[in-house]
Amino acid sequence: MDIASLAATWSPRLLSLLRIIAGLTLLQFGMAKMLGFPAVPSFAHVELLSLTGASGIIELVGGTLLTLGLFARPVAFVLSGEMTFAYFIAHFPRGFIPLVNNGTLPVLFCFVFLYLAAAGPGPWSLDAVLRRRAEGEGQPQNELGRA
C-alpha cells in the first residue's frame, strides 16, 4: 500500500479521532467547572452566572456534542470563538507570547476547533449517521422495507 492510499484511508478516521480527543479534552474543563469533577481548586466555587460559569456551560455542552459529533460544525465554530475570548480575556493581558502567558492550550484549541468547523466531524460521528440515514430515506424500498 502506497502512502497516498494509506492517507486516503486514514485521513477521515484521524479527523474523527481529532474531534473526539479535542471534545473529551475540552469536556474535562466543563465538568470540572460545573460538576466539580475532576476536583480542581481554582474551579471549586464557580458562580453559574459568572464568566467562568458561562464558559463551563459552553465547554460541558460543547465538549459533549463535539465528542459525539452532533452539530459538530456549528459547535466547533462556537468553541473556537470561546477559546479566542478565553485567550484574550485571561491570557493575553499577562503577555503577548502564549508560552509565557499560559495561553498555549486556548490558542491550540481555537485553531483545532476552527479546523473542525471547516473540515467537519469525520465519518465516526452522529452527524454522519444522520446524514446517511437521511440519504437512505430517499431511496426506493423493496418488499421487506429495506433500501
C-alpha atoms as an extended CHARMM CRD file, in Angstrom:
* protein
*
       147  EXT
         1         1  MET       CA              0.0000000000        0.0000000000        0.0000000000  PROA      1               0.0000000000
         2         2  ASP       CA              1.4700000000        3.3630000000       -1.0050000000  PROA      2               0.0000000000
         3         3  ILE       CA              1.3960000000        6.4980000000        1.1420000000  PROA      3               0.0000000000
         4         4  ALA       CA             -1.3640000000        8.1730000000       -0.9070000000  PROA      4               0.0000000000
         5         5  SER       CA             -3.8170000000        5.2990000000       -0.4680000000  PROA      5               0.0000000000
         6         6  LEU       CA             -2.8550000000        4.9860000000        3.1870000000  PROA      6               0.0000000000
         7         7  ALA       CA             -3.5530000000        8.6990000000        3.6800000000  PROA      7               0.0000000000
         8         8  ALA       CA             -6.8500000000        8.4600000000        1.7940000000  PROA      8               0.0000000000
         9         9  THR       CA             -7.9440000000        5.5780000000        4.0260000000  PROA      9               0.0000000000
        10        10  TRP       CA             -6.8580000000        7.0400000000        7.3570000000  PROA      10              0.0000000000
        11        11  SER       CA             -7.3600000000       10.8150000000        6.9690000000  PROA      11              0.0000000000
        12        12  PRO       CA            -11.1420000000       10.7320000000        7.5740000000  PROA      12              0.0000000000
        13        13  ARG       CA            -10.6990000000        8.4010000000       10.5450000000  PROA      13              0.0000000000
        14        14  LEU       CA             -7.9780000000       10.5850000000       12.0420000000  PROA      14              0.0000000000
        15        15  LEU       CA            -10.2510000000       13.6040000000       11.5920000000  PROA      15              0.0000000000
        16        16  SER       CA            -12.8430000000       11.7820000000       13.7040000000  PROA      16              0.0000000000
        17        17  LEU       CA            -10.2050000000       10.9080000000       16.3060000000  PROA      17              0.0000000000
        18        18  LEU       CA             -9.0270000000       14.5270000000       16.4460000000  PROA      18              0.0000000000
        19        19  ARG       CA            -12.6260000000       15.6510000000       17.0410000000  PROA      19              0.0000000000
        20        20  ILE       CA            -13.2290000000       13.0270000000       19.7340000000  PROA      20              0.0000000000
        21        21  ILE       CA             -9.9900000000       13.7430000000       21.6210000000  PROA      21              0.0000000000
        22        22  ALA       CA            -10.4440000000       17.5210000000       21.3700000000  PROA      22              0.0000000000
        23        23  GLY       CA            -14.0370000000       17.1700000000       22.5950000000  PROA      23              0.0000000000
        24        24  LEU       CA            -13.0710000000       14.9640000000       25.5250000000  PROA      24              0.0000000000
        25        25  THR       CA            -10.1820000000       17.2480000000       26.4510000000  PROA      25              0.0000000000
        26        26  LEU       CA            -12.4750000000       20.2850000000       26.4800000000  PROA      26              0.0000000000
        27        27  LEU       CA            -15.2150000000       18.3450000000       28.2850000000  PROA      27              0.0000000000
        28        28  GLN       CA            -12.9570000000       17.8520000000       31.3040000000  PROA      28              0.0000000000
        29        29  PHE       CA            -12.8260000000       21.6350000000       31.7730000000  PROA      29              0.0000000000
        30        30  GLY       CA            -16.6110000000       21.9160000000       31.6190000000  PROA      30              0.0000000000
        31        31  MET       CA            -17.0390000000       19.0240000000       34.0480000000  PROA      31              0.0000000000
        32        32  ALA       CA            -14.5080000000       20.4940000000       36.4920000000  PROA      32              0.0000000000
        33        33  LYS       CA            -16.2110000000       23.9030000000       36.3980000000  PROA      33              0.0000000000
        34        34  MET       CA            -19.8420000000       22.7490000000       36.5040000000  PROA      34              0.0000000000
        35        35  LEU       CA            -19.7920000000       19.3250000000       38.1880000000  PROA      35              0.0000000000
        36        36  GLY       CA            -16.7050000000       19.5910000000       40.3780000000  PROA      36              0.0000000000
        37        37  PHE       CA            -15.1340000000       16.5280000000       38.7620000000  PROA      37              0.0000000000
        38        38  PRO       CA            -12.2610000000       16.2470000000       38.4790000000  PROA      38              0.0000000000
        39        39  ALA       CA            -11.6810000000       18.4310000000       41.5140000000  PROA      39              0.0000000000
        40        40  VAL       CA             -9.6530000000       21.4990000000       40.5630000000  PROA      40              0.0000000000
        41        41  PRO       CA             -9.1350000000       24.0360000000       43.3630000000  PROA      41              0.0000000000
        42        42  SER       CA             -9.4430000000       27.0680000000       41.0580000000  PROA      42              0.0000000000
        43        43  PHE       CA            -12.8630000000       25.7980000000       39.8630000000  PROA      43              0.0000000000
        44        44  ALA       CA            -14.1590000000       24.8610000000       43.3340000000  PROA      44              0.0000000000
        45        45  HSD       CA            -16.6540000000       27.7360000000       43.6970000000  PROA      45              0.0000000000
        46        46  VAL       CA            -17.7330000000       28.6950000000       40.1800000000  PROA      46              0.0000000000
        47        47  GLU       CA            -20.7560000000       31.0020000000       40.0490000000  PROA      47              0.0000000000
        48        48  LEU       CA            -23.1930000000       29.9120000000       37.3340000000  PROA      48              0.0000000000
        49        49  LEU       CA            -23.7590000000       33.4650000000       36.1020000000  PROA      49              0.0000000000
        50        50  SER       CA            -20.0810000000       34.4110000000       36.0070000000  PROA      50              0.0000000000
        51        51  LEU       CA            -17.7420000000       34.3700000000       33.0110000000  PROA      51              0.0000000000
        52        52  THR       CA            -16.2290000000       31.1330000000       34.2960000000  PROA      52              0.0000000000
        53        53  GLY       CA            -19.6970000000       29.6540000000       34.7860000000  PROA      53              0.0000000000
        54        54  ALA       CA            -20.7430000000       30.6090000000       31.2580000000  PROA      54              0.0000000000
        55        55  SER       CA            -17.5620000000       29.0990000000       29.8350000000  PROA      55              0.0000000000
        56        56  GLY       CA            -18.1600000000       25.9570000000       31.9130000000  PROA      56              0.0000000000
        57        57  ILE       CA            -21.6280000000       25.5280000000       30.4180000000  PROA      57              0.0000000000
        58        58  ILE       CA            -20.3070000000       26.0950000000       26.8920000000  PROA      58              0.0000000000
        59        59  GLU       CA            -17.4780000000       23.6100000000       27.4880000000  PROA      59              0.0000000000
        60        60  LEU       CA            -19.7420000000       20.9950000000       29.0880000000  PROA      60              0.0000000000
        61        61  VAL       CA            -22.3900000000       21.1050000000       26.3610000000  PROA      61              0.0000000000
        62        62  GLY       CA            -19.9880000000       21.8260000000       23.5110000000  PROA      62              0.0000000000
        63        63  GLY       CA            -17.4770000000       19.1850000000       24.6040000000  PROA      63              0.0000000000
        64        64  THR       CA            -20.2480000000       16.5860000000       24.8050000000  PROA      64              0.0000000000
        65        65  LEU       CA            -21.7150000000       17.4760000000       21.3900000000  PROA      65              0.0000000000
        66        66  LEU       CA            -18.2800000000       17.6220000000       19.7770000000  PROA      66              0.0000000000
        67        67  THR       CA            -17.2630000000       14.2630000000       21.2480000000  PROA      67              0.0000000000
        68        68  LEU       CA            -20.4550000000       12.7010000000       19.8650000000  PROA      68              0.0000000000
        69        69  GLY       CA            -20.0900000000       14.5230000000       16.5690000000  PROA      69              0.0000000000
        70        70  LEU       CA            -23.5780000000       16.0500000000       16.7730000000  PROA      70              0.0000000000
        71        71  PHE       CA            -23.9740000000       19.5180000000       15.2030000000  PROA      71              0.0000000000
        72        72  ALA       CA            -20.1880000000       19.3740000000       15.0320000000  PROA      72              0.0000000000
        73        73  ARG       CA            -19.5350000000       22.2250000000       12.5960000000  PROA      73              0.0000000000
        74        74  PRO       CA            -21.5270000000       24.9510000000       14.3680000000  PROA      74              0.0000000000
        75        75  VAL       CA            -20.4600000000       23.6890000000       17.7990000000  PROA      75              0.0000000000
        76        76  ALA       CA            -16.7880000000       23.7300000000       16.7680000000  PROA      76              0.0000000000
        77        77  PHE       CA            -17.2030000000       27.2670000000       15.4260000000  PROA      77              0.0000000000
        78        78  VAL       CA            -18.7240000000       28.4730000000       18.7190000000  PROA      78              0.0000000000
        79        79  LEU       CA            -15.9860000000       26.7040000000       20.7000000000  PROA      79              0.0000000000
        80        80  SER       CA            -13.3170000000       28.3270000000       18.5340000000  PROA      80              0.0000000000
        81        81  GLY       CA            -14.8060000000       31.6990000000       19.4070000000  PROA      81              0.0000000000
        82        82  GLU       CA            -14.9540000000       30.8120000000       23.0920000000  PROA      82              0.0000000000
        83        83  MET       CA            -11.2680000000       29.9010000000       23.0540000000  PROA      83              0.0000000000
        84        84  THR       CA            -10.4610000000       33.1930000000       21.3290000000  PROA      84              0.0000000000
        85        85  PHE       CA            -12.2560000000       35.0610000000       24.1330000000  PROA      85              0.0000000000
        86        86  ALA       CA            -10.5620000000       32.8870000000       26.7620000000  PROA      86              0.0000000000
        87        87  TYR       CA             -7.1650000000       33.7380000000       25.3480000000  PROA      87              0.0000000000
        88        88  PHE       CA             -7.7140000000       37.4800000000       25.0860000000  PROA      88              0.0000000000
        89        89  ILE       CA             -9.5490000000       37.8420000000       28.4220000000  PROA      89              0.0000000000
        90        90  ALA       CA             -7.4720000000       35.5420000000       30.6460000000  PROA      90              0.0000000000
        91        91  HSD       CA             -4.0710000000       35.1450000000       28.9880000000  PROA      91              0.0000000000
        92        92  PHE       CA             -3.1710000000       37.9810000000       26.6400000000  PROA      92              0.0000000000
        93        93  PRO       CA             -3.1520000000       40.6280000000       29.4200000000  PROA      93              0.0000000000
        94        94  ARG       CA             -0.2520000000       38.6980000000       31.0270000000  PROA      94              0.0000000000
        95        95  GLY       CA              1.9160000000       38.9910000000       27.9180000000  PROA      95              0.0000000000
        96        96  PHE       CA              1.9600000000       38.5410000000       24.1590000000  PROA      96              0.0000000000
        97        97  ILE       CA              3.6300000000       35.1280000000       23.8820000000  PROA      97              0.0000000000
        98        98  PRO       CA              1.3790000000       32.1130000000       24.6560000000  PROA      98              0.0000000000
        99        99  LEU       CA              4.1980000000       30.1340000000       26.2760000000  PROA      99              0.0000000000
       100       100  VAL       CA              4.7910000000       32.9950000000       28.7030000000  PROA      100             0.0000000000
       101       101  ASN       CA              1.1180000000       33.8060000000       29.4640000000  PROA      101             0.0000000000
       102       102  ASN       CA             -0.0470000000       30.1460000000       29.7670000000  PROA      102             0.0000000000
       103       103  GLY       CA             -2.2510000000       30.6060000000       26.7000000000  PROA      103             0.0000000000
       104       104  THR       CA             -0.8890000000       27.7720000000       24.5790000000  PROA      104             0.0000000000
       105       105  LEU       CA             -3.8830000000       25.4890000000       25.1920000000  PROA      105             0.0000000000
       106       106  PRO       CA             -6.5840000000       28.0460000000       24.2780000000  PROA      106             0.0000000000
       107       107  VAL       CA             -4.6660000000       29.0230000000       21.1290000000  PROA      107             0.0000000000
       108       108  LEU       CA             -4.3230000000       25.3870000000       20.0880000000  PROA      108             0.0000000000
       109       109  PHE       CA             -7.9760000000       24.6530000000       20.9350000000  PROA      109             0.0000000000
       110       110  CYS       CA             -9.0640000000       27.7150000000       18.9510000000  PROA      110             0.0000000000
       111       111  PHE       CA             -7.3940000000       26.5680000000       15.7490000000  PROA      111             0.0000000000
       112       112  VAL       CA             -8.2890000000       22.8780000000       16.1580000000  PROA      112             0.0000000000
       113       113  PHE       CA            -11.9480000000       23.8570000000       16.5920000000  PROA      113             0.0000000000
       114       114  LEU       CA            -11.7470000000       26.2560000000       13.6540000000  PROA      114             0.0000000000
       115       115  TYR       CA            -10.3340000000       23.4320000000       11.5300000000  PROA      115             0.0000000000
       116       116  LEU       CA            -13.1230000000       21.0950000000       12.6560000000  PROA      116             0.0000000000
       117       117  ALA       CA            -15.7240000000       23.7420000000       11.8050000000  PROA      117             0.0000000000
       118       118  ALA       CA            -14.3450000000       23.8140000000        8.2580000000  PROA      118             0.0000000000
       119       119  ALA       CA            -13.4660000000       20.1200000000        7.7970000000  PROA      119             0.0000000000
       120       120  GLY       CA            -16.4890000000       18.5920000000        9.5270000000  PROA      120             0.0000000000
       121       121  PRO       CA            -16.7410000000       15.8010000000       12.0730000000  PROA      121             0.0000000000
       122       122  GLY       CA            -15.4050000000       12.8770000000       10.0480000000  PROA      122             0.0000000000
       123       123  PRO       CA            -17.1160000000        9.5350000000        9.4390000000  PROA      123             0.0000000000
       124       124  TRP       CA            -17.3080000000        8.4060000000       13.0840000000  PROA      124             0.0000000000
       125       125  SER       CA            -19.9370000000       10.9180000000       14.1790000000  PROA      125             0.0000000000
       126       126  LEU       CA            -23.6460000000       11.1990000000       14.8240000000  PROA      126             0.0000000000
       127       127  ASP       CA            -23.7780000000       13.8350000000       12.0780000000  PROA      127             0.0000000000
       128       128  ALA       CA            -22.5090000000       11.2060000000        9.6000000000  PROA      128             0.0000000000
       129       129  VAL       CA            -25.0580000000        8.6610000000       10.8670000000  PROA      129             0.0000000000
       130       130  LEU       CA            -27.8960000000       11.1670000000       10.4970000000  PROA      130             0.0000000000
       131       131  ARG       CA            -26.6920000000       12.1750000000        7.0290000000  PROA      131             0.0000000000
       132       132  ARG       CA            -26.5340000000        8.5330000000        5.8820000000  PROA      132             0.0000000000
       133       133  ARG       CA            -29.9940000000        7.9000000000        7.3230000000  PROA      133             0.0000000000
       134       134  ALA       CA            -31.4180000000       10.9640000000        5.5430000000  PROA      134             0.0000000000
       135       135  GLU       CA            -29.8170000000        9.9110000000        2.2560000000  PROA      135             0.0000000000
       136       136  GLY       CA            -31.2200000000        6.3960000000        2.7010000000  PROA      136             0.0000000000
       137       137  GLU       CA            -34.7850000000        7.6830000000        3.1580000000  PROA      137             0.0000000000
       138       138  GLY       CA            -34.8190000000        8.9570000000       -0.4060000000  PROA      138             0.0000000000
       139       139  GLN       CA            -34.0670000000        5.5000000000       -1.8600000000  PROA      139             0.0000000000
       140       140  PRO       CA            -36.8390000000        3.1760000000       -3.0580000000  PROA      140             0.0000000000
       141       141  GLN       CA            -37.7690000000        0.3780000000       -0.6360000000  PROA      141             0.0000000000
       142       142  ASN       CA            -38.1200000000       -3.3140000000       -1.5030000000  PROA      142             0.0000000000
       143       143  GLU       CA            -40.9330000000       -5.5380000000       -0.2060000000  PROA      143             0.0000000000
       144       144  LEU       CA            -39.1260000000       -6.0370000000        3.1320000000  PROA      144             0.0000000000
       145       145  GLY       CA            -38.8800000000       -2.2810000000        3.6900000000  PROA      145             0.0000000000
       146       146  ARG       CA            -35.1160000000       -2.2020000000        3.0860000000  PROA      146             0.0000000000
       147       147  ALA       CA            -33.4210000000        0.2350000000        0.7530000000  PROA      147             0.0000000000
